[in-house]
């Protein structure tokens, strides 16, 4: 399978490198790292970033508080829809979308691919629908899936495959067996990673299980001092987040030639032009 790395939004929160580890002294920089996978059965998109409707109607779709805090740079050219076209593909060939979670900066582009099946952990979809806490009401934006996606819910108890010590769920076991959901709860109730086998090793998109590569490789580079507080604030279950973060650190330490781990928001994880 061919895997394309897409940056589907730039976000520029105040706080600079001290908060996120990337950007300037006062203004930080976050990427929105999505994957486009060319498989024998069509295109597969891992997360969507912001969509064209988010760009056109940001206050309605994203909310004023998010816009003021995260300060996203919203341009049509950065949406997955436009980038897929720029690669020479027809967006209608996106047959499946696999989500690490349903936060508004990961699921905003769902409506740009209305015919795609949307794969998500059942716990995550339930949390997005229930919005039981104030934080969940902020992070989930039902307008982003008001078109009625074809949801495909995967349950953690179906995670029967042993993948480097993690339990994993085949997403498309018949068509694309080397595409797995790896439950990594903590950031949200149904957060997960997405593993795909490339030519030379596995690639694990860990979503928001961490935000900076210093999280899984402590000391390289120096861990941003504001990052711990930020991630604790954003986690729905911080002990579970820390447990899974420690497991990712161990995987990075013991199997670096077998698995490359990336996260959603560290610009350093994106391939250089």
VENHU-V824255 format. One record per pair of residues at least 24 apart in sequence whose ideal C-beta (glycine too) atoms are under 7 Angstrom apart, sorted by the first residue. I is the first residue (numbers start at 0). J is the second residue. D is the distance in Angstrom with one decimal. If there is no record, write none. Layout:
BEGIN
<<I J D> <I J D>>
END
This chain:
BEGIN
<<0 36 5.4> <0 37 6.3> <0 38 5.3> <0 195 6.5> <0 197 6.9> <1 37 4.2> <2 34 5.7> <2 36 5.4> <2 195 6.3> <2 197 5.7> <2 202 6.4> <3 34 7.0> <3 35 4.2> <3 86 6.4> <4 32 6.7> <4 34 6.4> <4 269 5.7> <4 270 5.3> <5 33 4.6> <5 35 5.8> <5 79 6.1> <5 82 5.1> <6 30 4.8> <6 31 6.2> <6 32 6.4> <6 77 7.0> <6 269 5.6> <7 31 4.6> <7 33 4.8> <7 47 6.7> <7 48 2.5> <7 49 6.5> <7 77 5.8> <7 78 6.3> <7 79 5.1> <7 108 7.0> <8 48 4.7> <8 49 4.7> <8 71 5.5> <8 77 5.7> <8 104 6.5> <9 72 4.5> <10 69 4.7> <10 70 6.4> <10 71 4.7> <11 70 4.5> <11 72 6.5> <12 68 6.4> <12 69 5.3> <12 70 5.9> <14 225 6.0> <16 223 6.4> <17 223 5.9> <17 224 5.8> <17 225 5.3> <18 223 6.2> <18 225 4.0> <18 226 6.9> <18 229 6.3> <19 210 6.5> <19 211 6.5> <19 223 6.0> <19 226 6.8> <20 211 4.2> <20 213 6.3> <20 223 4.0> <20 226 6.7> <21 265 6.6> <21 266 5.1> <21 267 6.9> <28 266 5.9> <29 264 4.3> <30 264 5.8> <30 265 6.8> <30 266 4.4> <30 269 5.7> <31 104 5.8> <31 263 6.5> <31 264 6.8> <32 261 6.3> <32 263 5.1> <32 264 6.9> <32 268 5.9> <32 269 6.1> <33 79 5.9> <34 204 5.9> <35 83 6.3> <36 195 6.0> <38 174 7.0> <38 175 4.9> <40 94 6.5> <40 174 4.2> <40 175 6.4> <41 92 5.1> <41 94 3.6> <42 88 6.1> <42 92 4.8> <42 93 4.6> <42 94 6.5> <43 94 7.0> <43 95 4.8> <43 97 6.4> <43 178 6.9> <44 79 6.1> <44 93 5.3> <44 96 4.8> <44 112 7.0> <45 97 5.0> <45 193 4.9> <45 204 5.5> <46 98 6.1> <46 99 5.7> <46 105 4.7> <46 263 6.7> <47 79 5.2> <47 96 6.4> <47 105 6.8> <47 106 6.0> <47 107 6.2> <47 108 3.1> <47 109 5.9> <48 78 6.8> <48 79 5.8> <48 104 6.7> <48 107 6.5> <48 108 5.8> <49 73 6.3> <49 78 6.4> <49 104 6.5> <49 107 4.2> <49 108 6.5> <50 78 5.8> <50 107 4.3> <50 108 3.5> <50 109 6.9> <50 110 5.7> <50 111 4.9> <51 75 6.1> <51 78 5.4> <51 80 5.9> <51 111 5.6> <52 110 5.8> <53 107 4.3> <54 78 6.5> <59 142 6.7> <60 107 6.8> <60 140 6.1> <60 142 5.4> <60 143 6.6> <61 103 5.9> <61 140 6.7> <64 137 6.7> <65 103 6.7> <78 108 6.0> <78 111 6.7> <79 108 4.9> <79 111 6.8> <80 108 6.5> <80 111 4.2> <95 171 6.6> <97 170 5.7> <97 193 5.2> <99 190 6.4> <99 191 5.8> <99 192 6.5> <99 193 6.1> <99 204 6.5> <99 206 2.9> <99 207 6.9> <99 263 6.8> <100 186 6.7> <100 187 4.6> <100 189 6.6> <100 190 4.5> <100 206 5.9> <100 207 6.8> <101 127 4.4> <101 139 5.8> <102 138 5.0> <102 187 6.8> <103 138 6.3> <103 139 6.9> <103 140 4.5> <103 143 6.4> <105 263 6.9> <106 143 5.3> <106 144 6.8> <107 143 5.2> <109 143 5.8> <109 144 5.4> <109 148 5.6> <110 143 6.7> <110 146 4.8> <113 146 5.3> <116 149 4.9> <116 151 5.1> <117 148 4.4> <117 149 6.4> <117 150 5.5> <117 151 6.6> <118 151 4.7> <118 153 6.3> <118 170 5.3> <119 150 6.7> <119 152 6.5> <119 189 7.0> <120 153 5.6> <120 155 6.5> <120 180 6.7> <120 182 6.5> <120 189 3.7> <120 191 5.3> <121 152 4.1> <121 153 6.5> <121 154 4.9> <121 189 6.8> <122 155 6.7> <122 188 4.9> <122 189 3.4> <123 187 6.0> <123 188 6.3> <123 189 2.6> <123 190 6.8> <124 150 6.2> <124 152 5.8> <124 189 6.9> <126 187 6.4> <126 188 4.2> <126 189 6.1> <153 180 5.5> <155 182 4.9> <158 182 5.9> <162 194 6.4> <163 250 5.8> <163 254 5.9> <163 258 6.3> <165 246 7.0> <167 194 6.6> <183 208 4.6> <183 243 4.5> <184 236 6.4> <184 239 5.0> <184 243 7.0> <185 234 5.5> <185 236 5.1> <185 237 6.8> <185 239 3.9> <185 240 2.8> <185 243 5.5> <186 233 6.4> <186 234 5.5> <186 240 5.8> <187 235 5.5> <188 235 5.6> <200 256 6.6> <200 257 5.5> <200 258 6.3> <200 259 6.1> <201 257 6.3> <201 258 4.6> <202 259 5.2> <202 261 7.0> <203 258 5.6> <203 260 4.8> <204 261 5.7> <205 247 6.2> <205 260 5.6> <205 261 6.7> <205 262 5.1> <206 262 6.9> <206 263 5.3> <207 262 7.0> <207 263 5.5> <208 243 5.8> <208 244 6.3> <208 247 6.1> <208 262 6.7> <209 244 5.8> <209 247 6.8> <209 262 5.2> <210 262 6.2> <210 264 5.2> <210 265 6.5> <211 265 5.1> <212 265 5.5> <212 267 5.8> <212 268 6.7> <214 244 6.4> <215 247 5.3> <215 248 4.9> <215 251 4.6> <215 260 6.2> <216 251 6.3>>
END
